[in-house]
Protein backbone atom coordinates (compact mmCIF):
# COMPACT_ATOMS: atom_id res chain seq x y z
CA UNK A 1 0.00 0.00 0.00
CA UNK A 2 2.83 2.38 0.89
CA UNK A 3 4.57 1.69 -2.41
CA UNK A 4 1.32 2.31 -4.30
CA UNK A 5 0.73 5.67 -2.59
CA UNK A 6 4.36 6.72 -3.14
CA UNK A 7 3.97 5.90 -6.84
CA UNK A 8 0.84 8.07 -7.00
CA UNK A 9 2.68 10.96 -5.34
CA UNK A 10 5.52 10.77 -7.88
CA UNK A 11 3.00 10.75 -10.76
CA UNK A 12 1.29 13.83 -9.31
CA UNK A 13 4.64 15.67 -9.17
CA UNK A 14 5.45 14.77 -12.79
CA UNK A 15 2.00 15.86 -13.98
CA UNK A 16 2.29 19.18 -12.14
CA UNK A 17 5.74 19.94 -13.59
CA UNK A 18 4.45 19.14 -17.09
CA UNK A 19 1.52 21.51 -16.59
CA UNK A 20 3.89 24.32 -15.56
CA UNK A 21 6.07 23.70 -18.61
CA UNK A 22 3.10 23.98 -20.95
CA UNK A 23 2.15 27.35 -19.45
CA UNK A 24 5.56 28.93 -20.11
CA UNK A 25 5.40 30.70 -23.49
CA UNK A 26 7.96 29.62 -26.07
CA UNK A 27 10.40 32.33 -27.19
CA UNK A 28 10.51 30.96 -30.71
CA UNK A 29 8.22 28.97 -32.94
CA UNK A 30 9.14 26.49 -35.62
CA UNK A 31 6.62 27.51 -38.26
CA UNK A 32 4.77 30.68 -39.21
CA UNK A 33 1.12 30.61 -38.29
CA UNK A 34 0.13 34.25 -37.81
CA UNK A 35 -1.44 36.95 -39.94
CA UNK A 36 0.60 39.92 -38.72
CA UNK A 37 3.51 41.61 -40.48
CA UNK A 38 6.62 43.73 -39.95
CA UNK A 39 7.68 46.25 -42.56
CA UNK A 40 9.95 49.25 -42.89
CA UNK A 41 12.71 50.90 -44.87
CA UNK A 42 16.48 50.75 -44.49
CA UNK A 43 18.46 54.01 -44.59
CA UNK A 44 22.13 55.00 -44.60
CA UNK A 45 23.70 57.56 -42.24
CA UNK A 46 22.51 60.40 -44.51
CA UNK A 47 18.95 59.04 -44.43
CA UNK A 48 19.09 57.85 -48.02
CA UNK A 49 17.05 54.69 -48.64
CA UNK A 50 19.32 51.71 -49.34
CA UNK A 51 18.42 49.28 -52.14
CA UNK A 52 19.70 45.70 -51.93
CA UNK A 53 20.32 45.69 -48.17
CA UNK A 54 20.04 42.21 -46.64
CA UNK A 55 17.31 42.11 -43.97
CA UNK A 56 17.00 39.13 -41.61
CA UNK A 57 14.25 38.46 -39.06
CA UNK A 58 15.12 36.62 -35.82
CA UNK A 59 13.15 35.09 -32.98
CA UNK A 60 14.26 36.23 -29.53
CA UNK A 61 15.06 34.78 -26.11
CA UNK A 62 14.50 36.87 -22.98
CA UNK A 63 17.56 37.02 -20.71
CA UNK A 64 17.58 39.10 -17.49
CA UNK A 65 16.33 42.46 -18.86
CA UNK A 66 17.07 42.14 -22.56
CA UNK A 67 15.89 40.27 -25.62
CA UNK A 68 18.70 38.38 -27.35
CA UNK A 69 18.56 37.03 -30.91
CA UNK A 70 17.73 33.35 -31.32
CA UNK A 71 17.16 31.41 -34.54
CA UNK A 72 16.18 33.10 -37.81
CA UNK A 73 12.48 32.91 -38.60
CA UNK A 74 11.83 30.03 -40.99
CA UNK A 75 10.15 31.66 -43.96
CA UNK A 76 10.56 31.86 -47.73
CA UNK A 77 11.08 35.64 -47.49
CA UNK A 78 13.71 35.50 -44.73
CA UNK A 79 16.29 36.81 -45.33
CA UNK A 80 15.31 39.23 -48.08
CA UNK A 81 16.81 42.22 -49.89
CA UNK A 82 15.33 45.70 -49.84
CA UNK A 83 13.57 47.05 -52.90
CA UNK A 84 15.47 48.94 -55.59
CA UNK A 85 12.48 51.19 -56.19
CA UNK A 86 11.15 49.36 -59.25
CA UNK A 87 7.82 48.11 -57.88
CA UNK A 88 7.87 49.60 -54.38
CA UNK A 89 9.66 52.24 -52.33
CA UNK A 90 13.45 52.09 -52.37
CA UNK A 91 14.82 50.37 -49.28
CA UNK A 92 11.51 48.69 -48.41
CA UNK A 93 11.25 45.25 -46.75
CA UNK A 94 8.17 43.30 -45.61
CA UNK A 95 7.83 40.15 -43.49
CA UNK A 96 4.33 38.59 -43.41
CA UNK A 97 2.51 35.68 -41.78
CA UNK A 98 3.92 36.41 -38.30
CA UNK A 99 2.52 35.63 -34.87
CA UNK A 100 2.44 38.23 -32.12
CA UNK A 101 5.89 38.14 -30.50
CA UNK A 102 9.10 40.07 -29.97
CA UNK A 103 11.47 39.94 -32.95
CA UNK A 104 14.86 41.35 -33.92
CA UNK A 105 15.27 42.77 -37.43
CA UNK A 106 18.84 43.12 -38.75
CA UNK A 107 19.76 45.14 -41.85
CA UNK A 108 23.20 44.64 -43.43
CA UNK A 109 24.98 46.23 -46.37
CA UNK A 110 28.63 45.87 -47.38
CA UNK A 111 29.53 44.15 -44.10
CA UNK A 112 27.97 46.83 -41.87
CA UNK A 113 24.86 45.86 -39.92
CA UNK A 114 22.44 47.27 -37.40
CA UNK A 115 19.50 45.76 -35.52
CA UNK A 116 16.18 46.87 -34.09
CA UNK A 117 13.89 45.08 -31.64
CA UNK A 118 10.26 44.97 -32.73
CA UNK A 119 7.29 44.22 -30.47
CA UNK A 120 4.62 42.84 -32.80
CA UNK A 121 1.10 42.76 -31.48
CA UNK A 122 -1.88 42.64 -33.88
CA UNK A 123 -1.66 43.99 -37.41
CA UNK A 124 1.46 45.60 -38.85
CA UNK A 125 4.51 46.88 -36.98
CA UNK A 126 6.75 49.45 -38.66
CA UNK A 127 10.51 49.28 -38.08
CA UNK A 128 12.68 51.64 -40.10
CA UNK A 129 16.40 50.90 -39.69
CA UNK A 130 19.23 53.39 -40.12
CA UNK A 131 22.68 51.82 -40.43
CA UNK A 132 25.10 54.17 -38.60
CA UNK A 133 28.48 54.68 -40.20
CA UNK A 134 27.33 53.54 -43.64
CA UNK A 135 26.96 55.82 -46.68
CA UNK A 136 25.39 54.26 -49.76
CA UNK A 137 27.72 54.75 -52.73
CA UNK A 138 24.70 55.25 -55.00
CA UNK A 139 24.24 58.64 -53.34
CA UNK A 140 27.92 59.58 -53.08
CA UNK A 141 27.53 62.36 -55.66
CA UNK A 142 24.52 63.94 -53.97
CA UNK A 143 25.13 67.20 -52.06
CA UNK A 144 24.54 65.76 -48.60
CA UNK A 145 26.47 66.81 -45.54
CA UNK A 146 29.02 64.24 -44.46
CA UNK A 147 28.14 62.72 -41.09
CA UNK A 148 30.35 63.00 -38.04
CA UNK A 149 32.77 60.10 -37.53
CA UNK A 150 31.05 57.16 -35.89
CA UNK A 151 32.16 53.75 -34.58
CA UNK A 152 32.63 50.92 -37.06
CA UNK A 153 29.72 48.49 -36.96
CA UNK A 154 29.92 44.82 -37.81
CA UNK A 155 27.28 42.30 -38.65
CA UNK A 156 27.23 41.06 -35.03
CA UNK A 157 23.74 41.50 -33.65
CA UNK A 158 23.83 43.76 -30.56
CA UNK A 159 22.02 43.15 -27.30
CA UNK A 160 18.85 45.23 -27.18
CA UNK A 161 17.50 46.72 -23.96
CA UNK A 162 13.90 46.03 -22.99
CA UNK A 163 11.49 48.61 -21.52
CA UNK A 164 11.02 48.15 -17.77
CA UNK A 165 7.28 47.56 -18.30
CA UNK A 166 8.07 44.32 -20.18
CA UNK A 167 10.55 43.32 -17.48
CA UNK A 168 7.94 43.89 -14.78
CA UNK A 169 5.44 41.74 -16.65
CA UNK A 170 8.00 38.94 -16.87
CA UNK A 171 8.71 39.14 -13.12
CA UNK A 172 4.96 38.92 -12.48
CA UNK A 173 4.70 35.80 -14.62
CA UNK A 174 7.62 34.17 -12.79
CA UNK A 175 6.06 35.00 -9.41
CA UNK A 176 2.76 33.46 -10.54
CA UNK A 177 4.53 30.26 -11.64
CA UNK A 178 6.42 30.09 -8.33
CA UNK A 179 3.13 30.38 -6.42
CA UNK A 180 1.61 27.59 -8.50
CA UNK A 181 4.65 25.41 -7.83
CA UNK A 182 4.32 26.03 -4.06
CA UNK A 183 0.63 25.06 -4.11
CA UNK A 184 1.49 21.91 -6.06
CA UNK A 185 4.19 20.92 -3.57
CA UNK A 186 1.76 21.42 -0.69
CA UNK A 187 -0.73 19.17 -2.47
CA UNK A 188 1.88 16.46 -2.95
CA UNK A 189 2.99 16.76 0.68
CA UNK A 190 -0.63 16.36 1.81
CA UNK A 191 -1.04 13.20 -0.27
CA UNK A 192 2.20 11.80 1.15
CA UNK A 193 1.10 12.49 4.76
CA UNK A 194 -2.27 10.80 4.15
CA UNK A 195 -0.51 7.78 2.62
CA UNK A 196 1.87 7.57 5.58
CA UNK A 197 -0.93 7.73 8.17
CA UNK A 198 -2.98 5.17 6.26
CA UNK A 199 0.01 2.81 6.31
CA UNK A 200 0.47 3.31 10.07
CA UNK A 201 -3.15 2.51 10.82
CA UNK A 202 -2.83 -0.79 8.99
Secondary structure, 3 states (H helix, E strand, C coil): CHHHHHHHHHHHHHHHHHHHHHHCCCCCCCCCCCCEEEEEEEECCCCCECCCCEEEEEEEEEECCEEEEEEECCCCCCCEECCCCCCCCCCEEEEEEECCEEEEEEEEECCEEEEEEEEECCCEEECCEECCCCCCHHHCCCCCCCCCCCCCCCCCCCCEECCHHHHHHHHHHHHHHHHHHHHHHHHHHHHHHHHHHHHHHC
